[in-house]
Structures are given as structure tokens and as C-alpha cells.
Amino acid sequence: MTKILAKEKLNDSVTRLVVNAPEIARAARPGNFVILIPKENGERIPLTIADSDPDKGTITIIFQIVGATTKILDSLKVGDQLNHLLGPLGASSHIEHFGTVVVIGGGVGIAEIYPAVKALKKAGNKVITIIGARNKDLLIYQNELSVVSSQLLVTTDDGSAGQKGFVSAVLKELIAAEKIDLVFAVGPVPMMKVCCDVTRPHNIKTVVSLNPLMLDATGMCGVCRVTVGGKTKFACVEGPEFDGHQVDFIELTQRLRAYKDLEAKALDHVCKLLI
């Protein structure tokens, strides 16, 4: 079992945990994720590794409370043990010198882009980072990303911080102003789809990180299947990053909605138990 060393509430629904995991910390690369079970007989969930420190033997994971298991995870305290932690999993991000790269994070995806932004900047790229949330209270990782980005642009739906509007509007402005060599987007599926719609007419390669339902994380159960370029892919072993212009977002959206009713019932049950 793995000990929680630090816990911080980034806002009302997003929590940051620093976990003791020396072997994972040494092997982790941008784009990797872990599968964890917070308590015995619990559900397996995938979470992106938001940072790692091989010297300290720690990894950082960020999660949003959206269901029963993340609610249970959020109930754990510093010093508690995770029942199960497996990783690093998934194919790591492809990092090289591309030129000018726009990295976009929405919601909890803002924290998930942090390792990629660091690695892309270290590889010599000009990295323009765009982050967006519904309002200023939901923005996270602004300080961290401002340090590792060439430029950080902030948007909020209500205009309470940064530019009012969506990340896609800022992306359009950047494309009109300069040559963009690569776009990398992580966040809600609708946001990633819109970003791909913006870049497609300009033939700008756009990479998205897909986090559909995952179970065994070995590619055997088929739960995380997605259609990319007309072919079935398994996000846990062939992803989670794919060419966004090839992703069937309609199918992905339908699959992610399949268990909403059951997830709501499970969350309600857990909330009652934790009272």
C-alpha cells in the first residue's frame, strides 16, 4: 500500500495528492497515468500523473470529485494508505522540437498538461499555454504553468479572470497571428473536439488525451476502446494520446454517458456513508 504524503484542495471540487511511489516516480514520463483503488474492494480508476519527483520518490495526482470513487479518495487524509496503485501506464507523450506549440488545458486538464508543457519547453519549443475554466475560482495551476510556459493565456466563461470566453477563441486568434506547428489539448471531451474543429481547416496536427472508462489497464478487457481513424484503439495501452482529427468524438461522448445514472446512484450512496 502507498502512503499519502500531502493533500491540498485546489478548489471545491479538485484535490491534489502527493503520494509515496518511488518506482513509479523513477519511470514516469509526460502523458503516463496510474490506476488506483483508494480502499479495499473499491473501484479501479485512472488518474494522470501531474508531476513526479524521482529524488523524493513521489508522484502528484490531481482529481476532480465526480463520482463515488473520487469522493472516497477525497475522504482520505495525509498518512492514509492507498489500497492499490499501479503505474506508470499508457504511452508517454511524443516530445521533440516542433517549433511553436500551443498546449490547452480545460478544467482538471489544466494540471494534467503540466508535465507536457515542461518537457516541450525543455526540448526547445516555444510553448504557448492556454487554460480555461467556467470562472476564476475553478482555475488551477496558474503559477506552475506560468513558470514553465513561454506565454500563459487565461480564459474564463464569465470573464472573472483573463479573457472572457472559451479556449477555442484564443486558439483561433493565435492561429491567425502566427504559425503554429502543434496543438496539444487536454480537458473535457467537448472542449477537445472544438479545438480539433478549429485546427482541422489549417491542417495543424492536434493531439488530444482521452480518458475514457478504464478497468484492467492492459488492453484485454476492451472497456477503454475508442475509434481512431476508423480503427478500434485501446486508450490504456495505445493511448491515452491520439491524433484528435482522427478521433470519433460522437462515439466517445456516447460511451462516456452510458453509465451516468449508475454513477449518480453510487455517488449518492457513498455520500450517505461518509456523512
Summary of the structure (lengths in Angstrom):
residues: 275
radius of gyration: 18.0
end to end distance: 25.6
largest distance: 53.7
contacts: 930
relative contact order: 0.13
helix: 33%
strand: 32%
